[in-house]
Amino acid sequence: MDPTATTVNTISVPSLDDFMARVAEKGGKVITSRMTIPGIGYFAYCKDTEGNTFGIMQEDSSAK
């Protein structure tokens, strides 16, 4: 087992771009650019104001 491995919770959002902006407006940071998962949707990693990493994901089966 890797002692440095952590769990990253991911939240489903209706619009990745809107929520990336909201994270930044509220003092968090978007730490990756928008990533496409083909056939699944769009994803980004963020950090909250306490430094916790979390993911946000917009489902879109037409993502390429």
LUMPAGU-468300 format. One record per atom (N, C-alpha, C): residue number from 1; residue in one letter; chain; atom name; z, y, x. Coordinates in Angstrom, 2 decimals. Last residue first. Layout:
BEGIN
    n  res  chain  atom       c3       c2       c1
  NUM    A      A    CA        Z        Y        X
...
***
This chain:
BEGIN
    n  res  chain  atom       c3       c2       c1
   64    K      A     N   -26.70    14.41   -15.80
   64    K      A    CA   -27.55    13.79   -14.77
   64    K      A     C   -27.24    14.33   -13.41
   63    A      A     N   -25.28    13.86   -18.99
   63    A      A    CA   -25.14    14.44   -17.65
   63    A      A     C   -25.98    13.66   -16.64
   62    S      A     N   -25.19    12.85   -21.53
   62    S      A    CA   -26.52    13.22   -21.02
   62    S      A     C   -26.47    13.82   -19.61
   61    S      A     N   -22.56    12.50   -22.20
   61    S      A    CA   -23.32    11.30   -21.85
   61    S      A     C   -24.73    11.61   -21.33
   60    D      A     N   -19.95    14.23   -21.36
   60    D      A    CA   -21.33    14.53   -21.74
   60    D      A     C   -22.20    13.38   -21.28
   59    E      A     N   -16.65    15.49   -21.19
   59    E      A    CA   -17.53    14.35   -21.47
   59    E      A     C   -18.90    14.84   -21.91
   58    Q      A     N   -15.15    17.20   -18.67
   58    Q      A    CA   -15.90    17.40   -19.90
   58    Q      A     C   -16.82    16.21   -20.09
   57    M      A     N   -12.02    17.29   -17.09
   57    M      A    CA   -13.29    16.60   -17.29
   57    M      A     C   -13.87    16.90   -18.67
   56    I      A     N    -9.87    18.08   -14.42
   56    I      A    CA   -10.35    18.42   -15.76
   56    I      A     C   -11.75    17.82   -15.90
   55    G      A     N    -7.00    16.95   -12.58
   55    G      A    CA    -8.44    16.98   -12.83
   55    G      A     C    -8.70    17.47   -14.24
   54    F      A     N    -4.55    18.33   -10.33
   54    F      A    CA    -4.94    17.67   -11.57
   54    F      A     C    -6.45    17.79   -11.73
   53    T      A     N    -1.90    18.80    -8.04
   53    T      A    CA    -3.33    18.59    -8.26
   53    T      A     C    -3.54    17.89    -9.59
   52    N      A     N     0.57    21.31    -7.78
   52    N      A    CA     0.22    19.96    -8.25
   52    N      A     C    -1.28    19.87    -8.52
   51    G      A     N     1.41    23.86    -7.16
   51    G      A    CA     0.74    23.08    -6.13
   51    G      A     C     0.39    21.66    -6.51
   50    E      A     N     2.32    25.43    -9.13
   50    E      A    CA     3.35    24.78    -8.32
   50    E      A     C     2.75    23.87    -7.26
   49    T      A     N     0.11    26.26   -10.53
   49    T      A    CA     0.85    27.29    -9.78
   49    T      A     C     1.96    26.71    -8.92
   48    D      A     N    -2.21    23.50    -9.95
   48    D      A    CA    -1.45    24.42   -10.79
   48    D      A     C    -0.65    25.39    -9.92
   47    K      A     N    -5.49    22.91    -8.86
   47    K      A    CA    -4.06    22.92    -8.53
   47    K      A     C    -3.39    23.90    -9.46
   46    C      A     N    -8.25    20.67    -9.67
   46    C      A    CA    -7.57    21.96    -9.68
   46    C      A     C    -6.16    21.78    -9.15
   45    Y      A     N   -11.48    19.18    -9.66
   45    Y      A    CA   -10.07    19.12    -9.30
   45    Y      A     C    -9.52    20.53    -9.24
   44    A      A     N   -13.83    18.45   -12.26
   44    A      A    CA   -13.37    19.30   -11.17
   44    A      A     C   -11.90    19.02   -10.91
   43    F      A     N   -16.77    17.16   -13.91
   43    F      A    CA   -15.40    16.99   -13.43
   43    F      A     C   -15.09    18.02   -12.35
   42    Y      A     N   -18.80    15.92   -16.61
   42    Y      A    CA   -18.57    16.86   -15.51
   42    Y      A     C   -17.09    16.90   -15.19
   41    G      A     N   -20.20    12.73   -17.56
   41    G      A    CA   -19.87    14.13   -17.81
   41    G      A     C   -19.67    14.92   -16.54
   40    I      A     N   -21.70    10.23   -17.73
   40    I      A    CA   -20.30    10.35   -18.15
   40    I      A     C   -19.96    11.80   -18.50
   39    G      A     N   -24.23    10.20   -16.67
   39    G      A    CA   -23.99     9.41   -17.86
   39    G      A     C   -22.59     9.51   -18.42
   38    P      A     N   -23.01    11.06   -13.47
   38    P      A    CA   -24.16    10.74   -14.32
   38    P      A     C   -23.79     9.81   -15.48
   37    I      A     N   -20.88    13.43   -13.03
   37    I      A    CA   -20.77    11.98   -13.03
   37    I      A     C   -21.87    11.52   -13.99
   36    T      A     N   -20.92    16.34   -11.09
   36    T      A    CA   -21.55    15.58   -12.18
   36    T      A     C   -21.30    14.10   -11.96
   35    M      A     N   -18.52    18.85   -10.44
   35    M      A    CA   -19.18    17.61   -10.02
   35    M      A     C   -19.76    16.92   -11.25
   34    R      A     N   -17.84    22.11    -9.47
   34    R      A    CA   -18.20    21.25   -10.60
   34    R      A     C   -18.96    20.03   -10.07
   33    S      A     N   -15.85    22.19    -6.47
   33    S      A    CA   -16.88    22.72    -7.36
   33    S      A     C   -17.11    21.71    -8.49
   32    T      A     N   -12.30    22.14    -6.19
   32    T      A    CA   -13.62    21.55    -5.95
   32    T      A     C   -14.61    22.27    -6.85
   31    I      A     N   -10.11    23.63    -6.91
   31    I      A    CA   -10.23    23.23    -5.51
   31    I      A     C   -11.50    22.45    -5.18
   30    V      A     N    -9.05    26.34    -8.61
   30    V      A    CA   -10.05    25.29    -8.71
   30    V      A     C   -10.36    24.89    -7.27
   29    K      A     N    -5.67    27.21    -9.09
   29    K      A    CA    -6.86    27.25    -8.23
   29    K      A     C    -7.77    26.08    -8.56
   28    G      A     N    -3.71    29.38   -11.26
   28    G      A    CA    -4.01    28.12   -10.57
   28    G      A     C    -5.25    28.30    -9.71
   27    G      A     N    -3.48    31.71   -12.70
   27    G      A    CA    -2.82    31.65   -11.40
   27    G      A     C    -3.01    30.34   -10.65
   26    K      A     N    -4.95    31.96   -14.98
   26    K      A    CA    -3.51    31.70   -15.15
   26    K      A     C    -2.78    31.52   -13.82
   25    E      A     N    -7.56    32.21   -14.09
   25    E      A    CA    -6.93    33.35   -14.77
   25    E      A     C    -5.42    33.20   -14.86
   24    A      A     N    -8.04    29.57   -13.16
   24    A      A    CA    -7.98    30.70   -12.21
   24    A      A     C    -7.29    31.91   -12.83
   23    V      A     N    -8.04    28.21   -15.63
   23    V      A    CA    -7.12    27.81   -14.57
   23    V      A     C    -6.94    28.98   -13.59
   22    R      A     N   -10.19    29.49   -16.92
   22    R      A    CA    -8.83    29.65   -17.44
   22    R      A     C    -7.78    29.27   -16.40
   21    A      A     N   -12.39    28.57   -15.43
   21    A      A    CA   -12.07    30.00   -15.46
   21    A      A     C   -10.64    30.23   -15.92
   20    M      A     N   -12.25    25.88   -16.09
   20    M      A    CA   -12.15    26.26   -14.68
   20    M      A     C   -11.78    27.75   -14.59
   19    F      A     N   -12.68    26.08   -18.84
   19    F      A    CA   -11.35    25.72   -18.36
   19    F      A     C   -11.18    25.97   -16.87
   18    D      A     N   -15.40    26.82   -18.94
   18    D      A    CA   -14.38    27.67   -19.56
   18    D      A     C   -13.00    27.36   -19.00
   17    D      A     N   -16.59    24.60   -17.60
   17    D      A    CA   -16.71    25.96   -17.05
   17    D      A     C   -15.64    26.89   -17.62
   16    L      A     N   -15.96    22.43   -19.34
   16    L      A    CA   -15.45    22.47   -17.97
   16    L      A     C   -15.48    23.90   -17.41
   15    S      A     N   -15.01    22.30   -22.55
   15    S      A    CA   -15.96    23.02   -21.70
   15    S      A     C   -15.37    23.15   -20.30
   14    P      A     N   -13.08    20.60   -23.64
   14    P      A    CA   -14.36    20.75   -24.34
   14    P      A     C   -15.42    21.45   -23.49
   13    V      A     N   -11.43    18.21   -21.47
   13    V      A    CA   -11.59    19.58   -21.99
   13    V      A     C   -12.96    19.70   -22.67
   12    S      A     N    -9.01    15.90   -20.51
   12    S      A    CA   -10.30    16.08   -21.16
   12    S      A     C   -10.35    17.49   -21.76
   11    I      A     N    -7.41    15.71   -17.42
   11    I      A    CA    -7.34    16.22   -18.79
   11    I      A     C    -8.76    16.40   -19.32
   10    T      A     N    -5.84    13.49   -15.22
   10    T      A    CA    -7.07    14.17   -15.61
   10    T      A     C    -7.02    14.48   -17.09
    9    N      A     N    -3.54    13.17   -12.53
    9    N      A    CA    -3.80    13.17   -13.96
    9    N      A     C    -5.06    13.97   -14.25
    8    V      A     N    -3.43    11.30    -9.78
    8    V      A    CA    -3.96    12.59   -10.22
    8    V      A     C    -4.29    12.47   -11.70
    7    T      A     N    -1.05     9.82    -7.67
    7    T      A    CA    -1.74     9.78    -8.96
    7    T      A     C    -2.21    11.18    -9.30
    6    T      A     N    -1.55     9.19    -4.16
    6    T      A    CA    -0.87     9.80    -5.29
    6    T      A     C    -1.69     9.60    -6.56
    5    A      A     N    -0.94     7.82    -0.93
    5    A      A    CA    -1.73     7.82    -2.17
    5    A      A     C    -0.90     8.41    -3.31
    4    T      A     N     0.65     7.50     1.23
    4    T      A    CA     0.16     8.86     0.98
    4    T      A     C    -0.66     8.96    -0.30
    3    P      A     N     1.23     4.82     1.50
    3    P      A    CA     2.32     5.71     1.05
    3    P      A     C     1.86     7.15     0.79
    2    D      A     N    -0.71     2.25     0.44
    2    D      A    CA    -0.82     3.51     1.16
    2    D      A     C     0.26     4.47     0.66
    1    M      A     N     0.00    -1.19     0.84
    1    M      A    CA     0.00     0.00     0.00
    1    M      A     C     0.00     1.25     0.88
***
